[in-house]
Structures are given as structure tokens and as C-alpha cells.
């Protein structure tokens, strides 16, 4: 029995929950939270890893490999979108009459276990902003729960089970998964032309964000400088507070300055009054918006400006968000999750401002449809670095499309280097990078593995 429709009594008689693919970063916070709520948790996965080791330390019974026996006696089975529909454990659950639920649907139920859920949406900046809000609430002693798309060093993971009233959730628009949530407070950072292979048009994407906003129980916080976001906000009969730099939002960054190359500070104006000063611990002008969203939400939640400023200064980034891996031949090696042209532009411009002699970008295009649809935009942004190294396209969930290749992309970018694998990319950097360079790997696939190869033996 696959559960897709909302049923408020879904968890009423559930005591034992089994997670297929329990080693995934999206599963781990849910397991933490539900275990803390008193549910008996088991799980299975094909590979061991740090998440599975942490789960076992929590008392979760984890089986390596999938087997029908793993679901015997459980009350509910949870699976991720990555699990094949013919998975042996899913089939066994169906034959035993055990309810099965996809991870994003369960996340919606978990969001309703808390008095105040804070759901952060937007095409870009979700992980950073979710991490910043979690950092602020954590440092303020609120002990929030959290479900984050990246690893936050402060809480040693992708989320946590807190005892406070708040849960902070990264609300992803991919395949409308954020529509499973019930936000008490919601954030809309921006709406850009991504996932159009699913939505079909910008109009449909904006409509999805409108439905997300309409599900908000109390207050929406929206980016006043993002036209697509405000197009949606103007159609709502809901309470909205705005933040921005250029436009006069309810929360505005004024007197914006760089206190060192690539790192920004600003005065926070709330309505017509300057209330404090914010200095960011992460580089990039785009992070001003993420910090403004954090300030708007956390001020509304009762934190002081000083507590928001402490969070902004102490937050040094989430995993795979301008994450420093080490050095190669004296060059600094950084990895970043950016995979859409807008994200690439923000990240590469930030990298340029840091004052290194050369910027070498190693980019792994992700999905054929995105590369094809935004081809000219990718060409433009990959001209920003001094050298662009292009790896093969990672198709992920898509079948191979021979009409779009990395070679076509590289052919339009002067001085670019085309490689056939992550190993080749790492070898090229090892042979060509030198002291004074900044090397940045870019993409949401497994390009981070190339960074690890580059710094191996250089520590």
C-alpha cells in the first residue's frame, strides 16, 4: 500500500519503522528525529558508511543488503526516490500489506510534529539559509530539529533531533516535493529557470511556489529583489514580509561593504530603523540574501539582532558549499555544489574576488536536459574562470542524449580543457596547478571525488 495522500492518523498505530536506503543523507535526519520521538527504527542499505555507523550507535538495526526478511514485523516502510520500484523489500512490504511511504511524504508528516516548522525554499541558497537559521537557533539555545541538504559542522550532520519547538527544513522544489510540507513559517529565496524538464515552463514552476506559499500557516518571508518571487507574492492573500538589498524590504541590507576580498558586512535595517550590524563568515555577495532571510525569520522567532549577528559571523559554510578540501601543488582546492548557471556565476564571481593569481574551474555538467536547455548560459559562465576543465555530463536519472555532450560545451569556451573522467580531471590539475591558484570543483554529482584525488598526498 503506497501512501501518497495526507492522513493525519498515519503514525497513530506505528511503532516500528523500516528505512530502505537508510545510509542516505536525506534519510538520516528523519531517522534521528523519529528515534528521538520513541519509534523503533531499522534500516537497510547496500554500502556501509559514516551515516550507517552513526545510526548503529543510536541503536538502529541496520542490515547491509536488501532482503524480504528485513521488513517482517514492521508497521511502516520508508523508501527514498532513489529506490527502484521493484526493490525486494518494497515488494515484500506490499505482499505483507505493510504501508509504504516515500521519504518526502514522511518529511511532511515530521514537519507537523512540531509547533513551528520553518521551511526554506528557493532555486538557489536553500542549504546555506537552512544552515544559517539552524545555526542561529542552535547558538541561541533553542535546540531546534533540522533537515538540511548539506552537512552542517555545528551539528555534525545533515540534521538533528532537538527538543525545541522549531524544526528547520530545506524545502526542495524538485518534482514538487516541497508541496508535501506544512510550513508554519516559509522562506522563498528566489525562483529561477531550473527543473523545467519537470515543470515544462516558468509559469508552472512559479505556480508550484505559489502553492507552497499558500500552504504556509502563518508568515512568508520573500526576496523583494527577485522579480519571479514577487510576481508570486503579489497574487497571495497571505501575510508576507520581505527582505532585500536594492528594494526597500521590511528587512534590508544597507551600507554593504567588503571587509576583506569576497567577504561582506552590512547594517540591518528593520522597516525604517537600523537595528544592528551583520558580518558574514562565508564569502560571496549572494550570501547577503541568505543572511537577510536568516535575520528576518529569526527576528520574527524572537532572537535578538546580536544573536543573528553571532550566527552570521560563526557560520563558515555547509558541506559542498565553497568547502576547502586542501592543497595541490600549493594551489587551494575548493568544492562547491553549484550546478545551475546562476549558481555557477555567483560562486565563480565570489572566487574571482578572493584575489588568487588564477582561477581553475573543474565543472561536471549535471543532466542532459539542463545542459541542453541552458547551454548558452553555461557557455557564458564557464568563461569567467581563467581555465575551465569540463568533465563528461552526469546523466543521473536521465538516459544518455547523444545530441548534447561536454565536447560541444568545451568547443564554445576558449582555452577550456576537455577530460574523459574525474581521474583525468584530477591528473590535469596535479600536472598544471601551481601556488597562487584557486581550483574549484563544481557540480551536484560526484565531482567532489576529483577534489579528494587532487589533494591526496598533499596534506
N, C-alpha and C positions, 0 to 999 in steps of 0.2 A: 504494500500500500504506500505509494509515493504521495507525500503530503506537500501540497502547494498552496492551498487556501488557508487563510488565517482561522485558527480555532483557539480561543482564549484558554480552553481547558486542556490543551495539548500535553502539558507537562504534569498535569494533576496526579496521575497514577503511575508516573515514570520514576523508577528508582535506579535502574541500570541502563547506561547509555554506552554504545559501542561506536567508535570513530574509525571509519575506513580512510587510511591516509593520515594517520594521527601525527606523522612527523612533519607535516606541512606548517609553515609559519602562520597561515590563516586559521588552522585548527587549534594550535597551541593555546592562544588566549581563551578560546571558548572552553577548552578542557580545564584550564586553570580556574575559570570563573565557576563552572558547573561543579567541579570538585569541591571548591570552597563553599558552594551552596548546599553540599551534602549528598550530591549524586555519586553513585558508584560508577567509575569510568573504566572502560577497557578500550583498546585500540589495536590497529594493525597497520603495518607498512612494509614496503619491500626492502628498504635500506635503513640501517642504523644511523644514528647521528646525534648531535648535541641536544636537539629538542626531545628526542625519544629518551635520552639519558635523563634529562630533567624531569620528564613525565614519570619515569620509573621511580625517581627519587621522591616524587609526590605520592607514590603508591598506586599509580596507574598500571594495570596489567597490559603489557604491550607484546603482541606476537609479531615476529618477523615472518612475512609471507602471508598470503591470503588463504583462508580455509573456511569452509562452511561451518566447521565446529566453533569458530570464533564468535558466532552470533547466537549460539544456543543459550537460552536463558536470559537474554537481554530484553528490555522493554522498548528500546528505540535504537535505530541505526542511523548514523550521520555520515554523509559522504561529501566529498568536495567535487567541484565541477571537473576536476582532472580524472576522476574515477570513471572507467569505462562502464557503459550501461550493462554489459554482460559480465561484470565482475562476479566472481563466485560467491562472495559474501552478500552482495546485493540480491542475487538470485535466491540464495538460501533464506534471506530475510523475507523475501516475497513468498516463498513456499511455506514458511512457518507463520505467515500472517503478521510479521513484525513491522510496525510503521517505520518508514524510511524518510529522511528529510535531508535536503541539500543544505550545505553549510551556511549559505547566505540567508536562507529562510530561517534557520535556527538562530542566526545572529539577530534577526528581527525580534524573536521571542526573548532573547537575552537582553536586548535593549529595553524591553518592557518590564524587566525585573527590577529596574532602578527608578527612583523617583524623578531623577533629572538626567536624561540622556542628551549628550552633546554630539551631534553628527556633522562631520566636516566633509563637504562636497566641493567639487570643482575639477576641471580638467587637469589643472596643474597646482601643485603645492599642498595636496591633501596630507601626505605623510608628514611633511615638515610642520604644518599647522597643527595637526592632531598631536604631534610630539611636543610642540611648544605649549599647547593647552594642558596636556598631561603633566609636563614639567612644572608649569605654574601651580596647578592644583596640588601636585605632589609636594613641592617645596613649601607650600602654604599649609601643609598638614591636613589636607582634605582627604587623603588616602583614596584617590579615585580608582575605579577599574578602567581598563583601556583595551582597545583592539586596534592595533596600528599596522600599517602595511610595510613598515621598516623596523629595524631593530633600534630601540632607544636605550643607550648605555645606562642612563639613570635608573631604569627599572630592569636592566639586564635581560631584555627580551622584546618580543613583539606585542606585549600587552601584560596585564596583571589583573589579579583579583583583589580589589580593595574592599574596605569595609565602609567607605563613604557613600553618600547619596548619588554621586555622579559616575556615569560611565562615558568615556570619550571614545568615539568610534569613527574610523576612517570610512566614509560613505562613498563607495565606488560606483560610478555611472555605467561601467561596462555591463552590457546585457541587462540593464535596468536593475541590477542587484540592490541599489540603494532604495528602491521602492519597497523593499521588504522591511525597512526600518520604520520606527515610530519616534522621531526626534522630539524631545522637549524643547531644545534649542538647536537650530541648524545654522550652518555656515555655507554660503555659496561664494567661493573664491573667484571663479571665472568660468566661462563656458566657451570652449574653443572647438575647432573642427576636428575632433578625434572620434574614433569608433563609428565613423559614418558608414563603414561596411555593415554595421548592425542597424544603425538608425535610418540610414538612407538619405537623410537631409539634415541641415542645421535646424530647420523648423521642428523636426521630430525630436532632435536632441534637446532643444530648448523646452519642448513640451514635457519631456521626461523630467527636466529640472523643475518645471512648474509643478508637476505632480508631487515631486519630492518636497518642494517648499510648502505645498498645500497640506501635506501630512504633518507639518510642524505644529506641535501643540501650543507653544507659547510665543517664541520670538525667532525671527530670521535675521541673520547678520549677513549683509551683502556688500560686495565690492562696488562702490559708487563709480569707480573709474573704468569698469568693464561694461561696455555697451550691451553685449548679449545678456549679461546678468541683469542689468537694469531694465532691459526690454521685458524680461520675465517679471521682475518685481512690480513694474507699473501695472501689470494685469491682475495683481493679487489683492484680495480683501483681507490681508493678514498684517500683523504687527511686524514692521521691518525697521531695523537700524542699519545704517550704512557706515562704511569706513573707506578711506581713500587718501590719495596724495594730491592729485590735481583738482578734484571736485570737492566741494565743501560738504563732506560727510559728517555724520554725528561724531565719529572718531576720525581725526585727521592727523597725518604726519606733516608738521611744518618745520622750517629751518633744517631741512635734510642736508647732512654733510657726511663726507668720508673722514673718519678719524684715523684710518690707515688705508692703504690701497685696497679697494674692494669691500671694505667693511664700513657700515653706515650707522649713524645715530640721528635722532630726531627728537623734537619736542612733541609731546602728545597733547593735542587739543581735543577736549571733550565738549561738544557743542561750541560755545564761544569762549571757553576758558582753557588756558594751558594748565594742565594738572601735573605734568611730570616730564621726565627725560628718559628716553629709551636708547640703549646702545646694544647693537646686535653682536652676538658671539659667532655668527655664521656670515660668510661673505655673500654679496650679491644684492643689487638694488631690489630685485623681485621679492627678497625676503622681508622687505619693509611691509608689504601687503600681508604676508603671513603673520608677522608680529602684530600688525594692527588688528587682524582678526582675533588673535590671541587676547590682546588687550580688551577689545570690545566684549568678547564672551566672558572673560574672567572678571572684568569690572562689573558686568551685569550679575555675575555669580557671587559678588561680594568681596573680591580681592582688592587690595589697595594698589595704587599705581606703583608703589615701591615694590610690592610683590611681583607685579608684572615685569618691572624693570629687572628684578633679580633673575626671573625666568629667562628673559631675553638675553641677558648677559651670560648666563651659565649654560644655556643650550648651545652645544657645539655641533649639532647635526645628528641626523638619524643615519643608520646604516645604508650604504649605497647612495647617500646624498652628499656629494663632494667629500667622500671618505678617503682620507690619506692612508695608503697602503704601505708606503715605504719609499725606497730609492732604487734607482737602476742607473749605474754609471754616474752617480751624483745627481741625476735628474729626479725630481719629486714625482711620484706616481700616485694619481688620484683616480677614484672610480665614482661614477655618477649614473643614476637610473634614467636620466633624460633620454627620451626616445621619440618625442614629437618635436617638429621643427621649432615651435615656440619655446619648449623647454631647453632644447639644444642651444638656441640663441641666447637665452638668459644665462645658462651655465657657461657657455663659451665666452660671452662678453664679460662675465664675472672673472673667469680665468685670465682673460686678456688684461684686466685691470690690476692683477696682482704683481705685475712688473717683472715676470720671468723673461729671459732672453728669447726663448722660442716656446710656442705652444704647439704640442703634437697631440692631435685628437685621434683616438682609435675608436671608430664607430661600427657597431653591429646593427644594421637595419633590422627592424622587427616587424614581421608580417609583410607579405607581398602586397596586400591591398593598401596598407598605409603608405608603403614606399611608392607605389604606383600613383595613388591619389594625390599625394603631396610631393611628388617628385621634384618640381621646380623649387619648392620651399626647402627641401633637403639640400639641393644643389647650392642654394644661396647661403644657408647657414654653415655648410661644411667648407665654404671659402673663408670663414672667419679665422680658423687656426692657421698657423704657418705651414703645417703639413697635416693632411687628413689621410689616415690609414683606414681603408674600408675592407671589412670582412664580408663573407657571404651573408646573404639575408637569412635570418632565422624565421622559418615559416610558422613555428609554433602550431597553432590549431588549424592552419590552412594547408591545403595541398600545394605542391610546387607549381608556380606560374612561370613558364619559360619566357614570357613576354617582358618580365621585369627582372633585372639582375643587378648585382653590385657593380659589375663591369660597366653597365650603362651609366650608373651614378658616377663612378670614378672618371669616366670619359669626359664628363662635364666640369670636373673640378681640377683646375690647373695645379700641377705638382703633386697630385694625390698618389697614394701607393695602394695598389690592389693586392690583397693576400687571399689565400685559399683556405685558411683555417686560423683558429685562435693561436695555435702554436707558431704559425708563420708570423702572425702579428707581433707576438711576444719576442720572437727571434729578431725581427726587423728592429724593434725598439732597442733590444740589447746591443745590436750592432751599430745603431745610429744615434741613440740618445746620449747627451753629454751634460756635464754640470751646468746649471743655469737654466735647463729646460724644465717645463712642466708637461708631463704626459698625463692625459686624461682618457680613460676608457669610458665609453658612452653606450647605453642601451639597457633595455629591461629584460634581456635574455640572460645568457650565461657569460657575457663579455668580461665580468669580474674575474673569471678564471684566468684571463690573459694578464690582468694586473698582478695576480698572485705569481704567475710564471715570471713576470718581469722582475719582481723584487726577490724572487728565490735566490738565495746565495749572496744577497746584497745587505742582509741585516747585520 
